Amino acid sequence: MDIESVRALKTEIATRIVPRAVHAILASGGFSITTLSLAKARAGAEPELALGVAPGRSRNDVKLAVRLQRRSLQGSKLIETIRERSRNEVDIRFVGRIDRQRLPWYRSRVRPLIAGASVGHYKITAGTIGALAIDRGSGRLVILSNNHVLANENDARTGDAVLQPAAHDGGQRPEDVVARLAKFVKLNPRATNEVDAATAFLARSIDCDPLNYRGIGKLAGTKLDGLLPGAPVKKVGRTTGVTHGRVTAIEVDNVVVTYDIGTLSFDDQIEIESTGRGAFSSGGDSGSLILDNENLGCGLLFAGSETGGRNGRGLTYANPIGVVLRKLAIQLAIP
């Protein structure tokens, strides 16, 4: 199928087929309080199903991506209906529960500061510096990462201390304070989210190298025109280091992720699987910048599933970088 046909099909399934299936399941007494409805997901129900665009059989061909977060759906009437409606032009995978990355490994103090290093609000465990970017309003350098890394899932104030390394990796106040919280896009459990993103003003006394992505090379700029399914990507993060993967779906809607503040839904996300032997990301890699084959920044990593992908080690989810930059009013460094 062409991409516009898949987009239309995705919308039809999300707005017409899924709600009818939920009604039938509830009428028969199934699922108890857990349903496929986005409204219930926003209220804290368990995740169920996400839809997106996956690569097809040829260069210009795509198909519907269906990501199941509940095993009982694999043989359900709902999936049969989706297969029929898509004429089997569909990529269906079970990915399990998707959690924000939060199981950090040890990382050390890094000076000059570079992307990929351990970082975090002083009250959180650890995440990753995605980029050292430029705030458009002030012209100052900022650290780019996730809201749940720099702003503790909305529970932070402008000016709060940001540590490098993060607290879980031994960072302490005041000696490891490298930045102060600048901006964050508020996470909303009761509405659809687009990004999990925040910035922190870098202390003027901290040396940094904004273009250095150790193990990958130099940042070449920003890719604002979006990724295509099948595109090769890579990242450097404080837990799994440099990893390589490929985009398995774009424009994925209703990606439901568990946070401490509740169960949140995200639309228009990028899905990535590892092309190596290990996982593309793991706990503590949250906030990593996704780079394409030309070292252009194209996404902000924020979550991952426990399974899925060709090697079964899980799938990674990222916000499109253009939306992140616009909402935070920043730009990536230019060579």
N, C-alpha and C positions, 0 to 999 in steps of 0.2 A: 504493500500500500504506500501511497505518498503520505507525507507528514501531515498535511491538512486533514486527510481522511482519518488518520489515527487520532488527531486532536479532537475531531468531531465525535468519533466513536468513544473516546475517553470521557467526554462531557456527557454523552447520552447514557453511558453505563453508570456514571457517578450520580446522575440526577434522576434517572428513571428505573434502571434495572436493579441497582443495589437497594434503594428504598423499598421496592416491591418485595424483594427477597427477605429483607429484614422483617417486614410486616408478616409474611407467611411464617417465618421462623418463630417469631414471638407468639403468633396465634396458636402454634402447635406446642408451645411451652418450652421451646429450645432456647439455649444461650442464657437463660435466667436474665440477669441485668446487663449482660454483655451483648451488644449488637454491633452491626456494621455501620450504624448511623454516625455521621460526623458530629452531630449534636451530642450524642452520648459519649463519644470519644473526648470531646471538649470538656465534658463534665467529669471525666475521670475513668471512663470505661476502658477495658483492655483493648489494645490495638487489634485490627482485623485485616484490612486490605488497603493497598495503595496502588494507584494507576499511573502509568507514564508511557514513554516512547522508547522502544528498544530497536537495535539494528535488525534489518531484515536479511534477505538472502543475497542481495546485491548492493552495490555502492549507494544507489539512490532509493533503496527500498527500506522501509521501516515497518514495525509492527507494534501492536499494543503490548505494553509491559504490565503484568499483574504480579504484585508482590504480596504473598499471603503471610500473615503474622499469627495465624491460628491453623494448626494441622487439620482440624476437623473440616475445614473448608475445601481441602484438596479434592475430595470426591463429591462435593455438594452439587445440588441443582443449580446454584448460582454460577459455579464455574462452568458447568455444562452450557448454561445460557450464554455466558460470555464467549465461550468457544464457538457456539453457533453464530452469534451475532458478528463475530470477527472473522468468520469463515476460517477459523483455526490459524489466522495470522496473528498469533499471540505467543508471548514468552512468559510462561507462568512459573514462578519459583517460590518456594517456602523460605522465608528469611528469619522467622522467629521474632522474638521480642527485640525491639530496637531501643537501646539505652544510650544516653549521652556518655561519652568516653570519660571514665572516672577511676580507672585502676592504674595509677601511675607507677612508673619505674624510677629508679634514682637517676637524677641528672645533676650536673655540677654547675658551679658559678662560671659564667662565660663573659669574658671581657677581651676585646670589644664585643658588645652585644650583637648577636646575629639571630636571624630567623631560625626556628627549629629548636631553640633552647627552652628549658623549663621556665614557666612564669605563672603567676597567679595572684589574685586578690589575697590579702593576708589571712583571710578566713577560709580559703579553700585548699584542697590538696595540691593539685598541679595540672597545668595545661601547657600549651605550646604558643610561642611567639609566631604568629603567622607571617607578619611582615612588619618592617619599620617604615611607616608610611608618612605622608605629609598632610596635616590638617589644613584644609583650604582656607578657613577663616583666619587663623593665626600664622600660618606658615611654619608652625613648629612640628618637630618629629613626634610621632605617636607610635605606640605599640598597638598592632591590630591583633585581636584574638576574639574569642567568643564572649558573649554576655556571661555565661556560666563559669568562665575562667576569670575574667577581669571584674565582673560586677556581681558575682555570687548570686546569680539568678534573681536579679532586680534588687537584692537586699544589700545595696551599697549606696554610698553617697559620692558625689563628685568630690575629688580630692583624696579619696581613700588610697591607702598605700598599696602598691603593687610590687611584689617581690620577685627577684631573680637571683638564685633559683627559688622556686615556689616553696611554701612551707613544708610540704611533704618531702622535699629534696634537701631540707636543711636550712632554707632561707629564714632569716629572722629580721625583725625590726630593731634598730634603724639601719643596721649596716648593709642590708641587702635590698633596701628600697631603691628601685631604679626608676619608678614612674608613679604618677598619680592619676586615678580614674578621671577620664575626660567626658566621654559620652557612651551611652549604650542604648540599643534598641530594646525597648521593654518586651519581655516575653509575656504572652497572654494566654492563659489556659482556657479562656472563654471565646476565643476568636482564632481564625487561621493566621499563622505566623509565616513570615517570608524568610527571616534571617535570625540567627543567634550570633550577635556581633556586638563588639564594644571596642573602645580605644582608651589609651592612657597616655597622658603627656609624658614624654621621656625627660628625665632630669637632665639639665644642661651639663652637668658634670660627668655624665656617663658617655664614654666613647662607644661608637657603634659603626657597623658596616652594613648599610641597608640593602646592598645588592648581593651579599654573600649568602648563598644557600649551600652550606657545606655538604660535599658529596654529590651535588648536582651541578653547580656552576653559578654563574651570575644571573640574577633576575634580568630578563630582557624587556620587561614592560607589562602591559595589561591586555588581556584578550576580552574585549567587550561584546563581540558579536556572537558569543555563545558557543558551546561545544556541540558536536554531533555524536550520536551513538556510535560506539566503537573506537572513539578517539583515545590514543595512549596518553596517560597522565602519570604524574609522580608527585611525591611530597617528601619533606623531611620533618619529623616530629620527635618529641622528647621521649617517646617510648619505643617505637619501632624504627626510628632513624629514617634512612632513605628507603622508600619502597616504590614499586612501580605497579601500575594497574591500567585498566581500560574502562571507559565509560560504558556501562551496561544499560542505562536508561537516562533520559532527560525529561524535564517538565513533569516530574513525578509529584502527584498531588496526594494529600491525605497520608503523609508519612507521620505516623504517630509515635512520639518519643516520650519516654518516662523521665521526668525531672523531679527534684525534691518538691517543687511548688505544684506539681500535678502532671497530668498527661496532656501534652501539647501536640497540636496538629500543624504540619508544615506543608505548603504548596510550592510547586515549581522548583523542585530540588533535583540535584544531580546524584546519580547512583553510580558507584565505582566498585569493581571487583579487582582483586589482586591478580597479577600475571606472574607472580613469583611463587615460591613454595610456602611462604608464610602469609599472614594477614596483611592487607594494605594498611590498616590502622588498628590501634588498640587503645585501651584506657590511658588517658594522659596525652594522646595525640590531638585532642580537641583544640581547635584554633589554627591548625596547620594550614598553610596556603597550598592549594592544588595548582600545579604548573603543567602546562601542556608540553608537547614535544619540542617546542621552540623556546621553552623557559618563560613563557608568558603566564602571569598569574590569572587563573580562571575560576577559582572556587575557594570557599572557606569551609574546611572540614568541621563538622560539629557533632556527628553521631555515627553509630555503627551497629550492625546487627550481630547476633551471636552465631549465625550460620548463614549459608548461602554462598554464591559464587562458585566458580569452577573447582576450586580446591576445597570448598566447604568451610573455609575459615572466616566467612562473614562478608557482608557488604558494607560499604562506607557511604555516608550521605554528606553532601556539601551544598552550601548556598552559592548561587551564581555570583561571581565577584562584582559584576556591574551593579546589582541591587545593593550589595554591602557598601560599596564605595559611595553610592548616591545617598543612602540613608544616613551614613556617618559623615558625609561631606569631607571625604578624604581622597587622596590619590596615591597609588603606589609609586615608589621611587623610579625615576627614569635614568637609564644609563647615560 
